[in-house]
Amino acid sequence: MILRVVGCSSGNWYGQKREAPPKKRGPKPTLTDEEVLAAVREAIEESPFVSEGYIKVWVRMRRNGKRASRERVLRIMRENNLLSPYRHDKAVVRVRKHEGKIVQGKPDLLWGTDGKKFFVEDMGWCWFFGVLDHFNDELIAWHTCKPGTRYEAMEPVRAAVRKRFGTVEKDVCKGTALKLRSDHGSQYDSNDFMAEMKFLGLNMSKAYVRQPECNGCIERFHRTLEEEVFSLNHFKTLEEANEAIRKFVENYNRQWLIYRLGYKSPLEYREEYERKVA
């Protein structure tokens, strides 16, 4: 009936060619979605970390010679529930008042130090103290203990000084541009800690009160340490914790990709700098 009204025979109607559905615009992708998914899984499997977001996965894929757009990697990871549970919406990041520059253009100009608590079954709450270079976020030295006294807080600083300068003799840091950034925790404001820094010739650069972002590099490292080690493990002894921390620090310095370093690891960035100035 309808064909008769429009003046078209059934033969003509069914003989017409159907238009093919429109193809996706742009060049044909080199990899199929299945191949991208396999490359994503490979990058995740190779990484020693569990909290990396899709951009770092995308960077690792490119290093493996597997290329796809960041948007496509994000879509495929989302569809397959492969996104890190630690990724946060940029819109909810708290705006901080501190606007100063804490990163440095050369190694060993500004170190950051701080302490963090973690739990061990046979000892209760223990302490992690670390020293990190603001140039490349490299963790230079660390120390664990119970309790977290001012003397324990000195240990990673002395270890970092020995590693960089070969000794911890009096005034070893004097005449250098190096400063040590800390908050106003009781360990760091103590007379004993300050006296030890004076002995080493290491000038202090105190963070502003209630402005943790002034010491943001070591604070960010602590967040990563929590995500990658403390929140994933149940330690029975401090020795178990030390072994897990040691492995993580080694992987972090060599393989943790940092946005501000052009998605290079701390040691990659330092080695690249040393080649340029050699």
N, C-alpha and C positions, 0 to 999 in steps of 0.2 A: 504493500500500500504506500509506504513512504517513498520507495523508489519511483513508483508511478507518479506521485505528486511532484517530485523534483525532476521528472522527465529523464530518468536514467534507468537503463535496463540492468537486470541482475548480472548479466555477463560483463557489461562494462564496469560495474561497481567492483565485483570481485576480481576483475582482471587488472585493476589499478595497482601499481606498485606502492607498497607501504614505505613511507620514509623511515630510514634507519634512525634510531635514537641518536641525539647529538653526542659527539665524542667530547671527552674532556679537553679543554683548551690547554695550550702550552706543550712543551716537549714531553715525549714519553719518558717516564722515570726509568733510570737504569736498573734499579732494583724493584722487584715486586714487594707488596706489603709483607708477604711471607718471608722474603729474604731480609727485609728490614727488621722484622721481628726476630729472626734468627741472629742478626747482627747485634740487636739490642741485648738479647739474652747472653750473647757471647761477651759483650762489653761489661754487663753486670756480673757475669760469672768470673771474669778475669780480675775485676776490681776487688781489692781487699776490704772495701768499705761498704756499709749498708745504707748510708744516709745521703748518697749523692742524688741530686735531682737530674731532670732529663737533659739539661744543657751539658753537664759533665759526661753523661752517657753518650750524647751526640759527639762531643769532642773525642772521647775514647774510640768511637766508631770511626771517625775520620782518621785517627792515628792508625787504625787497622785497615785503612783503605776502603772502607764502606761508607759511601756518601749518600745522604738523604737530607732533606730540609729539616730544620729544627722543629717546624710546625708539624711535619709528618711524623717525626720521632715522638713528639709529645702526644699526638693523636693515638698512635699505635701503642705506646706505653699505657695511656689512659684506658684504651679499650681492653687491654690485657692485664689490667691491675698490677702494673709494674712500676708505678710512681712511688717515690719514697714517701713514707708516712711523715717525714720530718719537713717536707716542703711547706712553706707558708705563703699565703697571699700577700703580695707586696702592699696591698691597700691597708692591711692591718698592722703593719710595722709601726712601732711607736716612734714618733718624731722626737728626737733628742735635742737638747739645747746646745750641747757642745758643738762648736763649728770649727774647732782648731784642726790642724793637720797632725796626725799621729804616725803616719807612714813616713819612711825615710828613703832618700835616694841613694844611699850607700850603706854597706854593711857596718855593723858595730858602731852606730851613732846613738841609737836608743834601744835599750832592752826593756822588756816588760817582765815583771814577776808578780806572782800571786799564788794563793793557796786554794785548794778545793777539797772538800770532804768526800769520802766514799766509805762504803760499809764492807767489813770483813767479818765472817762468822765468828772466828775464835778471838777477835780483838775488839769488835764493835767499830765505832767510827774512827777512821784513820784519815791521814792528810796526804795530799799530793801537792808538792811545790814545784813550779817550773820556771824557766827563764827562756824567753822567746825574743828573737830579733825582729824589730818592727820593720826592717828593710824587706824581708822576704817571708816573714811568719815562720821561720825555722825554729823549732824547739831545740835550743842548744844544750840544755841540761835539765835534769829533773831528779826528784828525791821523794820517797814516801816514808811515813813515820807515824808513830803514835806516842805521845801527843804532838800537836803541831805548835811547838814552841818557837820563840825567836831564834834559838840556836839551830833548830831544824830548818827554818826558813833561810838561813845563811848558806846551807849546804849546796843547793843548786847554783847559787850565785858564785860561790867559790869554785865550783866545778866548771861553770861557764867561763870564768876568768882564766882558769888553768888551761882550758881547752883552746881559748883564743890567744892567750899571751904566754903560755908555757909555764907559768909559775903563779903563786899567790903571795909573793913577797910584798913587803911594805911599798906602797906607792907605785905598784906595777901599772895601774891605770892612769896615773898622773901624767898630764901633758897630752892625753888623748882627748878626742871630742866625745867619748862615750859617756852616756848618762843612763841611770837605772830608774825606770818608771815603776812606782808602786802606789797602792792605795794607802789609806790611813788605818789599816788593820793594826791591832795591838803588836803583832810581831814586827811590823815594819816601822812603827813609830817608837819602838823601844830604844832605850839608850844603848843597849848592847849591839843591836843591829846597826844603828847609825854609826857607832864607834868602829865596827868592823868595816863598813863601807869607807869610812875615813881612812882607816889603816890601808886599805887597798888603793886609795886615791880615786875611788869611784864616786862621782857626783850623783846626787839623788835628784829626781824630777818627780815630785809628788803629784798625783792626780787630784783634781778638784774634789772637794767634799761633795758627796751625793751625785757625782758625775762619773759613773763606772765606764762610760764610753771613752774617757781619757786613757783608760787602760784597756781599750777595746780589743786589741790584738790578742792578748792573753785570755781575755774573757771569751772571745770567739773560739779560741782553741779549747777552752774548758767545755764549751757547749758541744763541740765535736767529740771530745774525749768522753763526755757523758753519753752521747748518742751511740758511739762506736764501741765503747768498752764497758762503762759502769752500768748502763741500763740493760745490757745484754748478757751479763755474767753474774754468777753467784760465787763469790770467792770464799773459800773456807779458811785460807791462810793468806798472810801478806805476801808470801813467796809466790803464790798463785797469781795474785794481783800484779805483782811486779813483772812476772813473765808476760802477762797479757798486755800490760802497759808498754813494756819494752818492744814487743812485736808491733804494737800500734804505732809507737813513735817512729820506729824505723820505716814502716810503710808510709806514715804521714809525711815525713820529710822527703821521701823519694817519690811518692806517687799521688799525694793529695793535690788535686787541681784547684787552683785559687784564681778567682775571677780577675782580681786586680793585677795579678801577675801574668795576664794573658793566657789563663788556663794552663799554667806551668806549675810544677811542684816547687816547694821551697828550694830544694837543692838544684833542680834544673835552672831556676831563675838565678841563683847565686853563681852557678858555673857559667852561665851565659854572660853574666856581668863580668866575671873574672876574665873571660876570654876577650871581651871588648876592651878592657883596660890594660891588658897584658902588653 
